[in-house]
Amino acid sequence: MSDVSGELVYRRGKEVGKAVYQNRALSKDGISERLFAFLFSGLVYPQIWEDPDVDMEAMQLGAGHRIVTIASGGCNILAYLTRSPARIDAVDLNAAHIALNRMKLEAVRHLPSQGDLFRFFGAADTSHNSEAYDRFIAPHLDPVSRHYWERRNWRGRRRISVFDRNFYQTGLLGLFIAMGHRVGKLFGVDPAGIMKANNIGEQRRFFNEELAPVFDKKLLRWATSRKASLFGLGIPPAQYDSLITSGDGSMASVLKARLEKLACDFPLKNNYFAWQAFARRYPEPGEAALPAYLEKRNYETIRANIDRVAIHHANLIKFLAAKDAGSVDRFVLLDAQDWMTDDLLNDLWTEITRTASVGARVIFRTAAEPSLLPGRVSNSLLDQWHYETEASREFSARDRSAIYGGFHLYVKRAA
């Protein structure tokens, strides 16, 4: 197999840079943007941190719908298949996410059973997962994705070997969560202690007595005042500026509020996002809720529908520009718009409006609470859409991942 790694790194950094760069290279903000683009060119999200259950309800997702979504970690894509849509086009600029998504599709297709799929993507410390990859998945992968997973690090280990340990402790997000645990322990708090709580009352008591005081520490307030401190959450400099507006002017207060929601607003038995944040793993089957694609009851439906997914390493605006008018029923933008300039937002919504069918639904999340579209996207475009104010507020409250300020739903008006 030829070594394409140099080309991959170049293309990854270049494409992510196009989406992030808003300032001169040698300016303070420009340097910050370029550092983020460099870090974001590798694996960021080993799992997605948007709640697919909320997505599917907000989209009123059903059989026959045609979806365009940003891929990210791919848990959302497989969850959407439980509703048997006609087609899912998943788009991402990040080549590592593309490799992850393509491997997930082949794993669903070719691993022998649901138990094998759970062991590969749901369980930690399963030492033979890389052997399962070699036997069942690798022969069906495209050459670029296979090269990504089989490339060796300085220790001589192949990338795929992370699935023999705990894949969810890798990537920028996994490292960020690990750092959060280390910071807690530095101040005498083990965040994993919340997993001993038996109900929401005990979860809140742990948060108030153990976790909340950490955010008042001067060292943490100083560290989180630096934009680079949140690169591990996949938050670029422009999104940092938006996020900080939802607090009291300090990032520590924003992070405290988001962690409070994650820790206190949902029972642990119903929130696998909290398990990843605090226990650093998914629950075992029967222990608590799992991502939809790892639940045994959904396996046959997902496997039957897996060929309805296509993964595209592409710019979302350019991808939509190549689609026919009225050909998309549902759009999932995650938080990508927080990165965008006004010009890019208008370009995006021009293509969304053109390709949207009557009654099409667009969902997205923002770091701050309000929708970012009014005043930035032209009225001639927004007037063709209805913003579901109350529903958006309700879905925001119910999003178990808890890291976003707002969930937003727009519905295409009839002509």
N, C-alpha and C positions, 0 to 999 in steps of 0.2 A: 504493500500500500504506500503510495507516495506521501511525502510529508507536506501537508497543506497548512500546517499550523501557523506559519508566518502570515500567509494570506488571510487566514481566519482572524487573527488578532488585528491585522490592519483594517479589514472590513468591519469588524465589530466596533472598534474604536471610532472609525470614521462615521459610521451610520448613527451611533449613539451621540457622537459629538454634534452632528447636524441637528439633532433634536434638543440638545442642551445648551449649546453656545449662544449667549445673548450679549456678551461683552468682549472687549478687546483682550487678546491673549495675555498681555503682560499686566493688565489691571488686576486689582485684588480679586474682584468677582470673577474675572476671566480665568485666573489661575485656579480658583475654587471649582469653576465649571469643568475645567479640563482634568482636574484630579478626580472629580466625580465620574466623568466619562470614562476615564481609565479604569476605575474600580468597577463601574457598571458594565464593562465589556466582558466580565466573567460572570459566573453564576451568582445571582443575587437572591432569588426566591426559590428555595427548595420546595416550598409549598406556597400556594396562593393565600393572601391575607385579605380576601374579600369573601363574604359569606355567600356561597352559591345558593343556599336555600332562600335567602332574601332576594337574590337576583331572579330566581325562577318565578317566585311569586310576583315580583314587581313587573316582570316581562309578560306575565300570564302565558308562560311558555307552554306550547303544545305541539302536537303532531303536525308536521307540514311546515313549520316555521323555518325560515332561512336566516341564519345568525352570522354576523361578523363580530368577532371578539378579539381583544388583545389576549395573547396566549398566557404570558407570565408562567407560573409554575404548572399550569395545566389541570389542576384539580377541578376548576370551574368547567372546563370543556367536557370532562368525563361526567361530571354531575349533570350537565345539561342533557346528556344522552339519555338520562332516565325518563325524559319527557318526549322522546322520539321525534326530535325536529328533523326536517328534511335534509338540512345541510348545516355544518358549522365550518366557517372559514376562520381559522385562528392565525393571527398576524403578530409578529414580534420583530423588533430590531436586534434583540440580543441573541447571538448565535448559541450561547449556552442554553438558554431557555428553549430554543428551537430543538437542540439535540435532546433535551429532557423530554419535551413533548413527543417527539418522534419515537423515542424509546418507550414512553408510556403506551402509545398506540400499539406498538409491536408486542409489548408485554401483555396487554389485554388480549391481543389476537392469539399469541403463541404460548404463553405459560399454560401448563396443563390444567390448572384448576383455580378456583377462587381462593383457596387456601394459599396457593403459591403466589398469587397476586398480592394478597395481604402480607405475606412474609416479606415480599420484595419491597413494597412501598409503605407498609404499615408497622412492621415490627422492627425493633432495634436489635443489634448484635446477632444477626443471622448470618453465620460465617460462610454459608454456601451460596449466597445470592449471586456472587460474581460467577460461580459455576453455572447457575441457572441462566445467567445472561449469556455466557459462552455457548450453551447448548441450545437455548430456545429463542433468544432475542437477536443476538449478533448476526446470525446468518440472514436475517430479514431487514436489517438496518441499511439505510443509504450510506455510502462511503464516508461522507463528511461527518455524520453523526457518530458513526462507528469509530472514526478516528478520534473524535472528541473523547469518547468514553474509554478508549483503549490507550490513549497517550499516557506515558509514565511521568511521574514527578521526580524530584531530585533523589527521593528514596528508592526509586525503581518501582513504585506502586502504580498500577493503572488507576485512572480516575474511577472506574466502575467499582473499585474495591471499597469506596465509601459506603456502598450498600451492604457490605459485610459488617459494618459497624453501626453508625447512626447517621444516615444521609441528612437528616433535618438539623444536625448540628454543624452543617457546612454551609457554604455560600455566605454572602455578606449578611443576610438576615440571621442565619444561624450563629455567626460570629458576634453579631450585635447582641443577640439574646444571651449568649455566653458571657459577654462583657457585663451585661446588666446583672447577671448572677454574681459575678466577681465583685462588682461595685457594692452590691447588697452585703456580701460577706465581709467586705472591707469595713463596713459600718456595723458588723455584728448581726446581720439579718440574712437568713437563708430563704430566698423567695419560694423554694420548693415546699416550705412549711405549710403553705396555704392548702396543699393537697390533702392535709389531714382534716380539713373542715368538712363537716357533715351536712351543712346547709348554708344558705346565703347569709344568715346572721353571723355564723362563725367565719365565713369568708370576709365579711365586712369588718368584723372585729380584728382579724389578722391584718387587713389592709390598714386600718386606722392606727393600730398599735405598732405594727412592724414596718410596713412599706412606706406609708405616707411620710413619716419623719425623715426618711432618707432624702426626699426631694427638697428639704430645707437646708441641707448641708451645703456650705459655701463651695466646697470642691466640686460637687455635682452641678451646682448652679453655674459655676464658671465654665465647666467642661461643656455643658449643653448650650452655652451661649455661642459656641463655635459651630458654624454651619457644617463643618466636616464631621462633627460628632454624630450626625444623623444619616450620614451616607450609608451606614449599615442597614437602615430601614428602606433604602432605595429612594431617599428624599434628596433631590437636587437642590442647589442654592435657591432657585426661584420658588420652589415649593416650600422651603424653609421660611422664606419671607411671608408666604401666605399662611402657613401654619401658625406662626407666632402671633398673628392678629386675633386668634381665637382664645388667647389667654389674657393674663394681666400684664403682658409685655415681656415675660420671661418664658423661655422654652421649658424650664423645669416645671412650671405650673401647668403647661399644656400636656406634657408627658404624664404628669401626676394625674390629671383628669382622665386621660385616655386609659391609663393603667387601672384607675379606679373602676371604670366601666367594665373592663375586661375581668377584673377580680371580683366585682360585687354585683353586677347586674344580671348575671345568668348563673344558674346552678352548674357546678363543675361537671355534673353528669350529662349536661346538655351542650357543653362547649368545648369542642376539641381544640379550638384556638388557645384557650386557657391551658389546656394540657401541654401544648407545645411550648407555651411561654414559661410555665412554672415547673412542669414535670420533665420537660425536654423530650417528650415522646408522645405518640398517640396512645389512646387507651387500647387494651386488649379487647377482642370481641366479647360483648356482654358486660364489660366494665363501665363503659360510658359511650356516648354517641361518637360515631366515626364520620369522616368525610363520606359523602354519598357513594363515591366510586369504590370505597372499601367495604361498604355494607354488603353482606352476603345476599340480601334480598334484591339488590340491584344488579347483580353480576350478569345474569343472563340477558337482561335488557341492554345493558351497556355493550356487552360483547356482540349482540345481534346488530347494534347500531354503529359499531366502531368505524365501519367503512364510510360513514357519512361525514367524517372529519377530514379536513385538509389543513396542513400546517404550512404557513408561508413566511419565509424570512424576507420581510418587506416593510416599507414605509406604509402606514395605514392610509394616508391621504392618496398616495399613488395607487395603492391597491384598490381603493374605492373608485378612483377615476377610471379604472379599466373595467368596471362592472356596468351592467346595463341599468338604465333608469327603472326605478320601481322594483328592483330585484332583491331587496333585503327587507326582512320583517322585524328584526331585532338587532340592536347594536349595543355592545358592551365595551365601554371605553376605559374601565377601571379608573385610575387617577391620572391618566396620561395628559389630560388637558391642563393640569396644574403646571406642566412643563412648558406650555406653548406661549408664543407671542400672540398678539392680537391678529396679525396677518395669518399665522398658521391656524388659529381658531376659526377664522372666517373661511379659509381654504377647506378645512375639515368639514365644517357645517354646510358649505356649498355642496360637497360631495355626499354627505349624509342625506341632505334634503333631496338631492337629485335621485339617489339610489333607493330612498325609502318608499315602501309601499304605503297605501292609505292605511292609517291606524298603526303604523310602525311605532315601536317603542325604543327609546334610547335611555340607557341607564349609565350613570357614572358616579364616582365619588370624588370628594374634594378634601384637601387638608383642613381648610377653614369650613365654617358651617354653611355660608350662603352659596348658591350657585354662582359660578364665575362668569356666566354667559352674558347677563344683562349689562349693557354699557360697553361690551367688548365685541360681541357678535352683532352684525347689522340687524336692524329691526326688520328689514325685508326678509331675512332668513328666519329669525325667531318668531315672527308673526305667523309662520306656517306650522308652528308647534304650540302645544298647550303644556304648560308646566304644572305638574300635579303637586301642588304645595303641601296639602295635608298628607297625602300618601308618602311623599318624599320624607316628611318629618317622621312619620311612623316607621318607615323602613330604616331610617337612620338609627332610631332607637333600638331596633331589633337586630341590627348587624352585630353578630357575636364577635367579630374580629376586633371591634372597638377602637381601631387606630385612626379612623377618619372622622372629620368633623361633620361631613354631610354626605347623604345619599340623595341622588337626584334622578327624577323620572320625567321625561318629556315624551309626549304622544303626538304623532303627526295628525294634523287636522285634515278633514276632507276638503278637497279642492272647491 
